[in-house]
Amino acid sequence: MFLIRLISLLPFWFLYALGKVISFLLYYTVGYRRSVIRENLSKTFPDLSDRERFKVEKAFYIQFTQVFIESIKGYRFKKKDWEKRVPLVNAQAMLEYLDQGQPVILLSGHTANWEWPAFSIGQQIGYPMEFLYKPVKNPRFDQLMINLRTRHGGRALPKDSALRQIIKRKNEPRIVGILADQLPSIGADKYWIDFLNQSTAFYTGPQKIAQIVNYPVFYSHTERTLEGHYRVEFKPVKFPPYQKDGHDIVQRFAVLLEQTIREHPSDYLWSHKRWKYDQKKEQEVLQANK
């Protein structure tokens, strides 16, 4: 963490200039996941011209490097910094529940900067925030990200044991944050939705958690307003009581996330292999493994 603390002392202007150099190298020299990004953009925005998609593609690389640079820079932020750089809109809607001792679920996707809101919301609202995460294969990088994400009071919940821990503190007022747009593994419980012009698998976990603990569910819409400045708006998704076998929470989340992406196309995580398989491919793999 010494290197992180050292880099966080550098001024924003220098870090952003460095980020643009890195994004240039990632695009033109390394070609980091360029084929994945182009395929995702081509399928999502078939009506855009090649030139328009090229602009989105290049802007994505800049945004991508900024997320990691800002994550490091935010290491030294205080509450006043978060209030200045990540103002919250409609926070009162969640506070009405939290102030009554009712925990809430907050769904979000990999848009704009998906790290800063997780760092700052708990500090600004005054209630603890915990987040579900899927450990990455590199243990050192995994620990680094956990250290950054818990620096400002957040609590990390490994995905596989999250439900048990959530139930254990069922009545403790807090915000349970879930990045709910990741690709489910083959064989995992999922729900298929027409999302960004493609049949897309979504984890059913957020739906099941809400149904079990009866927490109200909100969506975090994050958009960049200036370089190093974001606006986070909380939008209602669904409130209890819930249907036992419904998928309305997942469906509503997908609609809200698609709206966010279409408003600012370059700010989504296009390098993620979100459409790695379809329903047919999953069935073929499951049949072959029987």
Order of alpha helices (4+ residues) and beta strands (2+ residues): alpha-alpha-alpha-alpha-alpha-beta-alpha-beta-alpha-beta-alpha-beta-alpha-beta-beta-beta-alpha-beta-beta-alpha-alpha
